[in-house]
Amino acid sequence: MDDFQPATTAEHLLWLLAEHGVEHLFLNPGTDSAPLQEAVATLAKAGVPTPKIIICSFESVALAAAHGYWQVTRRPQCVFVHVDVGTQNLGAMMHNMLRDRAGVIVIAGKTPYAEEPGAPGGRSHTIHWQQDVPDQAGVVRGYAKWVMEITRPGMLARAIGRAVQVATGGRPGPAYLMVSRDVLMDPPALELGRTTRYAVPRPPAADPQTVDWLAERLAGAERPLLVTAKVGRRPEGFHAVTRLADLAGMRVIDLAESGCVNISTSHPMNLLSAADGQRAVEEADLIIIVDADVPWIPRFTHPREDATIVHIDVDPLRTDMPMWTFPVDVGITADGATALDQIADRLQEMGRTAPQASTPETARPAEAATDGPITGVEVVAALNEVLRPDDLVIEEAVTNARALHEVLSRTEAATMYGTGSPGLGWGLAGAVGVSLASPGRRVVTVVGDGAFMFGVPTAALCLAAEAGAPILAVVLNNDGYRASRLPVFELFPQGLSATRGDAEGTRFSAPPDFAAVARACHADGETVTDRADLIPALQRGLRAVESGRSAVVDVHIIRD
């Protein structure tokens, strides 16, 4: 901090975040953030580095953007929200953070403690009593990895260091801190505290004996199968999966809900279709599950009784899922990418070599154009026509996720992102976070119309403009909640809903004009109803992104 000495705990807090490598503070301000807002101005005048403040008009959008930034960089960012009500507005994005193992530091205000006249930062509004709730942290306790209230300046340095350490290390996850504005206005501790030696543990490796055993089993297996959802979240995971598939002749199920690219879609061992994946599970004599919440659905498929099933995960017991009871013969506590590389190394030592590279499959399955409504598959095929291999795709296509998985061409590591979890509304702001972390890259998010509205589009598109992080949002608009309609048909196949092809509460009778919403939020917007207009509209949207402006292409697809 050189010659500068902070005058308040708020100033100290901002300095600490910067010292720990936090680059952005996504701020949704309230009465409790005033000390931080003043501290930003004070530190800027003094030339002291702080995280860049990015104003967010809704809390869930702020958290989704920070989550997207984490996915690209693996560096936790900070989100500041207003006491209990701001915490509640984080909503389903906290669920996504838990399930995607994403590190973010959430700092929430706490109602002031002081009441006496003249107390700096003390209670001065009616809401300071109304927002004094018995267990504010209880709102997120089931989803946060770590919870702490900063009650005095002397603990601040340790609390921030610990928050960054816990959010990043082991199985990453959100750290939730609370601090009242009267504490933020207190003078900082005389001893400002260290900002180093909060070591993040290295990814755990499998023990050598287990690696030897598994390599031997792989070498002798007739139909080995790898099932994964998220080992490709890091480029080294993508390369480890590819390497093992080549060396072991191992088929790979890259689960549709993965939200990332675990192996190239053109790789001959990649089982793209759901039917092929189900057959592979039933035929395999050795199944290795790596970083997958749900490796298969027992209602539809199950492994052979004599198949050996190995589960590799940082927490192979999946203690965050009370009823995770998939059959496992051998559980291995290890980082997925690290363990797969260890196994590949051992196979090479045993003399296994990768086959000569063959010409990758170029034909992608797609439906032929018809005179009827545009289909989701056609939209994905059109994306293949306009996207470059290094473009970044964000997925929240919901019931069209399978079409995206089977048809979209993704051949490079770290070119697809998603949460792989059901907290709807992530795709817009998550894409903004990915764009913010990837300057100069084209970022395209594919969302359903329900997901578009869940994503608070006015807040998300305004965030993109504020942050200078443009995105192209492609909306697969089928006029309603297909994801909520299909279960009605499934559970009541002979019911009135299935007979008439509709279900109550799943159609929008007066949906908004998404293109107009985009234009109201400093983005280009257009609606596509004719397939002849689809590719030109996507190309215009990409040109907008290249010019620094977001765009929304609302594609009306078949209503089924």
DRENTORTOR-880349 format. One record per residue (C-alpha): x, z, y; residue number from 1; residue in three letters. Coordinates in steps of 0.05 Angstrom, whole numbers, plus 5000, padded with zeros to 4 digits. Example, Ala and Ser with C-alpha at 12.3 -4.5 7.8 and 13.67 -1.06 7.14 Angstrom:
BEGIN
px_pz_py_k_r
5246_5156_4910_1_ALA
5273_5143_4979_2_SER
% end
This chain:
BEGIN
px_pz_py_k_r
5000_5000_5000_1_MET
5064_4999_5043_2_ASP
5051_5035_5109_3_ASP
4975_5034_5104_4_PHE
4941_5099_5085_5_GLN
4867_5096_5067_6_PRO
4821_5138_5109_7_ALA
4764_5141_5059_8_THR
4754_5141_4984_9_THR
4718_5074_4992_10_ALA
4782_5043_5020_11_GLU
4822_5074_4963_12_HIS
4771_5046_4913_13_LEU
4778_4974_4937_14_LEU
4854_4979_4937_15_TRP
4854_5006_4866_16_LEU
4810_4949_4841_17_LEU
4858_4898_4871_18_ALA
4918_4934_4842_19_GLU
4886_4931_4773_20_HIS
4877_4855_4779_21_GLY
4803_4853_4796_22_VAL
4796_4789_4837_23_GLU
4722_4790_4855_24_HIS
4670_4842_4873_25_LEU
4600_4814_4863_26_PHE
4561_4855_4914_27_LEU
4486_4868_4918_28_ASN
4486_4916_4978_29_PRO
4442_4976_4991_30_GLY
4444_5040_5031_31_THR
4499_5067_4985_32_ASP
4547_5008_4994_33_SER
4557_5019_5069_34_ALA
4624_5055_5060_35_PRO
4650_4997_5018_36_LEU
4627_4945_5068_37_GLN
4662_4981_5125_38_GLU
4724_4990_5081_39_ALA
4727_4915_5068_40_VAL
4731_4902_5143_41_ALA
4781_4958_5155_42_THR
4828_4935_5099_43_LEU
4823_4862_5120_44_ALA
4844_4880_5191_45_LYS
4903_4919_5163_46_ALA
4923_4861_5118_47_GLY
4912_4900_5054_48_VAL
4891_4857_4994_49_PRO
4823_4872_4964_50_THR
4778_4836_4914_51_PRO
4740_4778_4945_52_LYS
4669_4800_4962_53_ILE
4615_4753_4936_54_ILE
4546_4769_4960_55_ILE
4492_4764_4907_56_CYS
4418_4767_4922_57_SER
4398_4794_4853_58_PHE
4435_4841_4807_59_GLU
4426_4804_4741_60_SER
4455_4742_4772_61_VAL
4516_4781_4795_62_ALA
4528_4808_4726_63_LEU
4518_4741_4692_64_ALA
4569_4709_4739_65_ALA
4620_4764_4726_66_ALA
4607_4754_4652_67_HIS
4620_4679_4657_68_GLY
4685_4692_4695_69_TYR
4707_4740_4640_70_TRP
4694_4687_4586_71_GLN
4743_4639_4619_72_VAL
4797_4688_4642_73_THR
4789_4750_4598_74_ARG
4799_4790_4662_75_ARG
4744_4840_4681_76_PRO
4712_4833_4749_77_GLN
4670_4884_4787_78_CYS
4596_4885_4803_79_VAL
4567_4935_4853_80_PHE
4493_4952_4849_81_VAL
4446_4999_4886_82_HIS
4434_5065_4849_83_VAL
4382_5067_4793_84_ASP
4338_5009_4817_85_VAL
4398_4962_4822_86_GLY
4420_4985_4753_87_THR
4351_4968_4725_88_GLN
4356_4898_4755_89_ASN
4417_4885_4712_90_LEU
4367_4879_4656_91_GLY
4380_4835_4596_92_ALA
4448_4815_4622_93_MET
4474_4883_4599_94_MET
4449_4865_4529_95_HIS
4488_4800_4533_96_ASN
4551_4837_4554_97_MET
4545_4883_4493_98_LEU
4533_4827_4443_99_ARG
4584_4779_4472_100_ASP
4637_4835_4477_101_ARG
4649_4819_4550_102_ALA
4688_4863_4598_103_GLY
4660_4877_4667_104_VAL
4663_4939_4711_105_ILE
4595_4958_4740_106_VAL
4597_5007_4797_107_ILE
4529_5035_4817_108_ALA
4514_5079_4877_109_GLY
4487_5148_4866_110_LYS
4440_5184_4912_111_THR
4479_5227_4961_112_PRO
4488_5301_4946_113_TYR
4494_5328_5017_114_ALA
4432_5347_5056_115_GLU
4459_5388_5115_116_GLU
4458_5357_5185_117_PRO
4522_5320_5203_118_GLY
4547_5314_5131_119_ALA
4583_5246_5126_120_PRO
4543_5200_5081_121_GLY
4490_5253_5066_122_GLY
4416_5241_5053_123_ARG
4382_5206_5112_124_SER
4324_5166_5082_125_HIS
4264_5181_5039_126_THR
4293_5139_4983_127_ILE
4351_5188_4975_128_HIS
4302_5236_4942_129_TRP
4262_5183_4906_130_GLN
4324_5152_4875_131_GLN
4350_5219_4851_132_ASP
4333_5211_4777_133_VAL
4351_5256_4718_134_PRO
4393_5205_4680_135_ASP
4412_5143_4719_136_GLN
4464_5124_4667_137_ALA
4411_5127_4613_138_GLY
4385_5060_4638_139_VAL
4447_5026_4608_140_VAL
4475_5079_4561_141_ARG
4457_5040_4499_142_GLY
4493_4978_4524_143_TYR
4552_5004_4564_144_ALA
4617_5017_4527_145_LYS
4636_5074_4573_146_TRP
4600_5114_4628_147_VAL
4629_5159_4682_148_MET
4608_5189_4749_149_GLU
4662_5196_4803_150_ILE
4644_5263_4833_151_THR
4707_5276_4875_152_ARG
4763_5234_4905_153_PRO
4817_5265_4862_154_GLY
4790_5231_4798_155_MET
4782_5162_4828_156_LEU
4849_5131_4808_157_ALA
4842_5155_4736_158_ARG
4769_5132_4732_159_ALA
4785_5061_4757_160_ILE
4846_5055_4712_161_GLY
4805_5078_4652_162_ARG
4747_5032_4669_163_ALA
4793_4970_4669_164_VAL
4828_4994_4605_165_GLN
4763_5007_4567_166_VAL
4727_4944_4591_167_ALA
4785_4900_4569_168_THR
4814_4933_4507_169_GLY
4793_4938_4434_170_GLY
4723_4909_4429_171_ARG
4712_4892_4503_172_PRO
4649_4914_4538_173_GLY
4618_4937_4604_174_PRO
4644_5000_4637_175_ALA
4592_5035_4681_176_TYR
4614_5078_4739_177_LEU
4571_5117_4789_178_MET
4592_5143_4857_179_VAL
4552_5170_4915_180_SER
4564_5147_4986_181_ARG
4583_5216_5011_182_ASP
4640_5217_4960_183_VAL
4659_5147_4983_184_LEU
4664_5173_5054_185_MET
4707_5232_5035_186_ASP
4781_5229_5052_187_PRO
4820_5203_4993_188_PRO
4861_5248_4948_189_ALA
4929_5265_4977_190_LEU
4961_5240_4913_191_GLU
4932_5170_4906_192_LEU
4950_5166_4832_193_GLY
4983_5114_4789_194_ARG
4957_5044_4777_195_THR
5000_5027_4716_196_THR
5008_5050_4644_197_ARG
4935_5039_4625_198_TYR
4956_4998_4566_199_ALA
4906_4951_4533_200_VAL
4917_4952_4458_201_PRO
4942_4888_4426_202_ARG
4893_4852_4380_203_PRO
4895_4885_4311_204_PRO
4925_4846_4253_205_ALA
4906_4850_4180_206_ALA
4953_4887_4134_207_ASP
5002_4843_4095_208_PRO
4975_4861_4026_209_GLN
4905_4840_4046_210_THR
4931_4776_4076_211_VAL
4969_4760_4011_212_ASP
4907_4775_3969_213_TRP
4861_4732_4012_214_LEU
4910_4674_4015_215_ALA
4914_4675_3938_216_GLU
4839_4675_3933_217_ARG
4834_4617_3982_218_LEU
4886_4577_3944_219_ALA
4846_4585_3880_220_GLY
4776_4577_3909_221_ALA
4737_4514_3891_222_GLU
4687_4517_3949_223_ARG
4713_4563_4003_224_PRO
4671_4571_4066_225_LEU
4686_4601_4135_226_LEU
4627_4625_4176_227_VAL
4639_4642_4249_228_THR
4604_4646_4315_229_ALA
4654_4670_4366_230_LYS
4725_4668_4342_231_VAL
4733_4606_4385_232_GLY
4718_4645_4449_233_ARG
4793_4643_4459_234_ARG
4833_4578_4450_235_PRO
4877_4611_4398_236_GLU
4815_4623_4356_237_GLY
4795_4550_4358_238_PHE
4865_4530_4336_239_HIS
4867_4583_4281_240_ALA
4800_4559_4252_241_VAL
4824_4486_4254_242_THR
4890_4503_4221_243_ARG
4858_4543_4165_244_LEU
4806_4490_4152_245_ALA
4862_4439_4144_246_ASP
4908_4481_4101_247_LEU
4854_4510_4055_248_ALA
4807_4450_4053_249_GLY
4756_4499_4077_250_MET
4688_4480_4103_251_ARG
4666_4513_4168_252_VAL
4598_4535_4193_253_ILE
4603_4539_4269_254_ASP
4538_4576_4280_255_LEU
4491_4542_4330_256_ALA
4481_4606_4369_257_GLU
4556_4615_4378_258_SER
4560_4595_4451_259_GLY
4630_4568_4442_260_CYS
4670_4514_4406_261_VAL
4700_4543_4342_262_ASN
4724_4477_4314_263_ILE
4719_4406_4339_264_SER
4652_4374_4327_265_THR
4689_4313_4300_266_SER
4729_4353_4248_267_HIS
4710_4331_4177_268_PRO
4703_4403_4153_269_MET
4653_4422_4207_270_ASN
4583_4429_4177_271_LEU
4539_4410_4236_272_LEU
4469_4409_4207_273_SER
4429_4470_4188_274_ALA
4413_4441_4120_275_ALA
4486_4429_4104_276_ASP
4503_4500_4126_277_GLY
4449_4530_4081_278_GLN
4474_4491_4021_279_ARG
4545_4511_4035_280_ALA
4527_4585_4035_281_VAL
4491_4577_3968_282_GLU
4548_4537_3936_283_GLU
4609_4575_3961_284_ALA
4651_4617_3913_285_ASP
4689_4649_3971_286_LEU
4658_4663_4040_287_ILE
4698_4689_4098_288_ILE
4655_4715_4156_289_ILE
4692_4721_4222_290_VAL
4663_4745_4288_291_ASP
4591_4729_4269_292_ALA
4532_4774_4284_293_ASP
4486_4739_4234_294_VAL
4524_4695_4184_295_PRO
4460_4670_4152_296_TRP
4385_4687_4150_297_ILE
4368_4718_4082_298_PRO
4297_4692_4089_299_ARG
4323_4621_4083_300_PHE
4388_4624_4044_301_THR
4435_4672_4008_302_HIS
4502_4668_3973_303_PRO
4515_4662_3898_304_ARG
4516_4728_3861_305_GLU
4588_4715_3839_306_ASP
4613_4694_3908_307_ALA
4667_4737_3939_308_THR
4648_4755_4011_309_ILE
4701_4777_4061_310_VAL
4683_4802_4130_311_HIS
4736_4801_4186_312_ILE
4719_4836_4251_313_ASP
4746_4887_4299_314_VAL
4688_4930_4274_315_ASP
4669_4903_4205_316_PRO
4619_4959_4197_317_LEU
4580_4932_4258_318_ARG
4562_5001_4280_319_THR
4527_4972_4341_320_ASP
4473_4943_4294_321_MET
4440_5000_4254_322_PRO
4414_4953_4199_323_MET
4472_4905_4190_324_TRP
4470_4903_4114_325_THR
4496_4834_4094_326_PHE
4533_4836_4027_327_PRO
4608_4845_4036_328_VAL
4660_4855_3982_329_ASP
4720_4864_4027_330_VAL
4718_4887_4099_331_GLY
4780_4875_4142_332_ILE
4789_4909_4209_333_THR
4826_4856_4250_334_ALA
4821_4808_4308_335_ASP
4791_4744_4280_336_GLY
4840_4694_4310_337_ALA
4900_4738_4291_338_THR
4878_4747_4219_339_ALA
4862_4673_4209_340_LEU
4931_4655_4235_341_ASP
4962_4705_4187_342_GLN
4926_4674_4128_343_ILE
4946_4604_4150_344_ALA
5019_4627_4155_345_ASP
5016_4655_4085_346_ARG
4985_4590_4057_347_LEU
5042_4551_4088_348_GLN
5092_4598_4057_349_GLU
5058_4583_3990_350_MET
5070_4509_4001_351_GLY
5002_4488_4026_352_ARG
5003_4431_4077_353_THR
4950_4401_4121_354_ALA
4924_4332_4100_355_PRO
4941_4271_4140_356_GLN
4896_4266_4200_357_ALA
4838_4219_4187_358_SER
4799_4179_4237_359_THR
4749_4228_4266_360_PRO
4676_4215_4259_361_GLU
4652_4180_4322_362_THR
4579_4168_4308_363_ALA
4538_4227_4332_364_ARG
4468_4235_4303_365_PRO
4415_4216_4354_366_ALA
4344_4193_4354_367_GLU
4330_4122_4375_368_ALA
4294_4113_4440_369_ALA
4219_4105_4435_370_THR
4162_4092_4482_371_ASP
4140_4165_4477_372_GLY
4166_4226_4515_373_PRO
4240_4239_4521_374_ILE
4267_4285_4466_375_THR
4318_4341_4472_376_GLY
4364_4302_4426_377_VAL
4362_4242_4473_378_GLU
4383_4286_4531_379_VAL
4442_4313_4492_380_VAL
4461_4242_4471_381_ALA
4458_4222_4544_382_ALA
4505_4279_4561_383_LEU
4555_4251_4510_384_ASN
4554_4186_4551_385_GLU
4571_4220_4617_386_VAL
4614_4280_4600_387_LEU
4690_4281_4593_388_ARG
4723_4320_4536_389_PRO
4749_4373_4585_390_ASP
4683_4384_4621_391_ASP
4656_4455_4613_392_LEU
4587_4461_4582_393_VAL
4545_4525_4586_394_ILE
4489_4532_4535_395_GLU
4422_4567_4542_396_GLU
4379_4514_4511_397_ALA
4339_4563_4468_398_VAL
4297_4521_4419_399_THR
4339_4460_4434_400_ASN
4404_4497_4419_401_ALA
4405_4466_4349_402_ARG
4400_4396_4378_403_ALA
4456_4413_4427_404_LEU
4499_4440_4370_405_HIS
4488_4381_4324_406_GLU
4493_4324_4374_407_VAL
4538_4346_4433_408_LEU
4610_4323_4425_409_SER
4659_4379_4439_410_ARG
4729_4365_4414_411_THR
4772_4411_4457_412_GLU
4781_4487_4456_413_ALA
4747_4529_4509_414_ALA
4700_4474_4533_415_THR
4635_4509_4517_416_MET
4608_4577_4536_417_TYR
4546_4618_4523_418_GLY
4529_4689_4505_419_THR
4504_4677_4434_420_GLY
4452_4731_4449_421_SER
4378_4732_4468_422_PRO
4381_4760_4539_423_GLY
4347_4700_4572_424_LEU
4367_4680_4643_425_GLY
4443_4678_4636_426_TRP
4456_4603_4637_427_GLY
4453_4589_4712_428_LEU
4494_4647_4740_429_ALA
4539_4648_4678_430_GLY
4556_4576_4695_431_ALA
4572_4597_4767_432_VAL
4621_4648_4740_433_GLY
4653_4596_4695_434_VAL
4659_4549_4754_435_SER
4689_4603_4798_436_LEU
4742_4615_4745_437_ALA
4755_4541_4734_438_SER
4766_4508_4802_439_PRO
4768_4432_4798_440_GLY
4731_4429_4731_441_ARG
4662_4400_4723_442_ARG
4613_4452_4698_443_VAL
4546_4433_4666_444_VAL
4495_4483_4642_445_THR
4439_4462_4595_446_VAL
4379_4508_4600_447_VAL
4306_4509_4580_448_GLY
4253_4512_4634_449_ASP
4237_4584_4616_450_GLY
4311_4602_4619_451_ALA
4316_4567_4686_452_PHE
4262_4612_4715_453_MET
4289_4675_4680_454_PHE
4355_4660_4713_455_GLY
4327_4673_4783_456_VAL
4346_4603_4805_457_PRO
4342_4616_4880_458_THR
4392_4673_4873_459_ALA
4437_4635_4824_460_ALA
4440_4570_4864_461_LEU
4452_4608_4929_462_CYS
4508_4645_4893_463_LEU
4539_4579_4873_464_ALA
4538_4557_4946_465_ALA
4564_4624_4972_466_GLU
4621_4625_4920_467_ALA
4639_4552_4928_468_GLY
4628_4544_4853_469_ALA
4583_4483_4842_470_PRO
4547_4470_4776_471_ILE
4502_4417_4747_472_LEU
4440_4448_4714_473_ALA
4405_4403_4664_474_VAL
4335_4431_4650_475_VAL
4302_4414_4584_476_LEU
4231_4421_4610_477_ASN
4178_4425_4556_478_ASN
4127_4460_4600_479_ASP
4129_4529_4570_480_GLY
4156_4580_4522_481_TYR
4166_4541_4458_482_ARG
4208_4598_4431_483_ALA
4147_4643_4435_484_SER
4099_4590_4408_485_ARG
4136_4573_4344_486_LEU
4131_4644_4315_487_PRO
4056_4642_4321_488_VAL
4055_4578_4280_489_PHE
4104_4608_4230_490_GLU
4066_4673_4218_491_LEU
3997_4640_4220_492_PHE
4007_4570_4191_493_PRO
3932_4562_4178_494_GLN
3910_4597_4241_495_GLY
3873_4569_4301_496_LEU
3937_4565_4343_497_SER
3973_4521_4292_498_ALA
3910_4479_4282_499_THR
3905_4463_4356_500_ARG
3981_4458_4365_501_GLY
3984_4511_4420_502_ASP
3988_4586_4429_503_ALA
3962_4631_4483_504_GLU
4011_4651_4537_505_GLY
4063_4596_4522_506_THR
4044_4540_4571_507_ARG
4053_4537_4645_508_PHE
3991_4511_4680_509_SER
4024_4511_4749_510_ALA
4100_4508_4740_511_PRO
4145_4503_4801_512_PRO
4179_4440_4822_513_ASP
4250_4455_4799_514_PHE
4281_4397_4838_515_ALA
4248_4424_4902_516_ALA
4275_4494_4886_517_VAL
4344_4464_4881_518_ALA
4339_4427_4947_519_ARG
4316_4492_4980_520_ALA
4380_4525_4956_521_CYS
4434_4477_4982_522_HIS
4434_4436_4917_523_ALA
4413_4366_4899_524_ASP
4351_4361_4856_525_GLY
4314_4307_4819_526_GLU
4261_4301_4764_527_THR
4268_4254_4705_528_VAL
4207_4231_4666_529_THR
4231_4161_4646_530_ASP
4289_4154_4597_531_ARG
4316_4095_4637_532_ALA
4330_4144_4694_533_ASP
4364_4197_4652_534_LEU
4437_4175_4651_535_ILE
4438_4153_4724_536_PRO
4409_4220_4744_537_ALA
4462_4257_4704_538_LEU
4516_4215_4736_539_GLN
4490_4230_4805_540_ARG
4489_4304_4789_541_GLY
4562_4302_4765_542_LEU
4582_4266_4829_543_ARG
4549_4321_4869_544_ALA
4589_4373_4831_545_VAL
4653_4334_4844_546_GLU
4637_4335_4918_547_SER
4628_4411_4917_548_GLY
4552_4413_4914_549_ARG
4508_4439_4858_550_SER
4453_4396_4827_551_ALA
4392_4405_4783_552_VAL
4366_4350_4738_553_VAL
4298_4370_4712_554_ASP
4285_4328_4650_555_VAL
4213_4329_4624_556_HIS
4218_4326_4548_557_ILE
4167_4324_4493_558_ILE
4116_4382_4493_559_ARG
4112_4404_4420_560_ASP
% end
